[in-house]
């Protein structure tokens, strides 16, 4: 499950929030999900399939 780590900048590719860029702030290994914070107050859990490392 270690595809992403806390602090990684990722782009969301799934059906929810597609195209947004955020930071991984928590890894829930039991559920296989990553908590990604977008902006100051928006955050959501995503599977690894819904994320890719962001490169500018």
TAMOCOR-V871984 format. One record per pair of residues at least 24 apart in sequence whose C-alpha atoms are under 6 Angstrom apart, sorted by sequence separation. I is the first residue (numbers start at 1). GAP is how many residues later the second one is. D is the distance in Angstrom with one decimal. If there is no record, write none. Layout:
BEGIN
i;gap;d
I;GAP;D
I;GAP;D
END
This chain:
BEGIN
i;gap;d
14;36;4.3
13;37;4.9
12;38;5.9
13;38;5.4
12;39;4.7
11;40;5.7
11;41;5.4
10;42;5.5
10;43;4.4
11;43;5.3
10;44;4.6
9;45;5.6
END
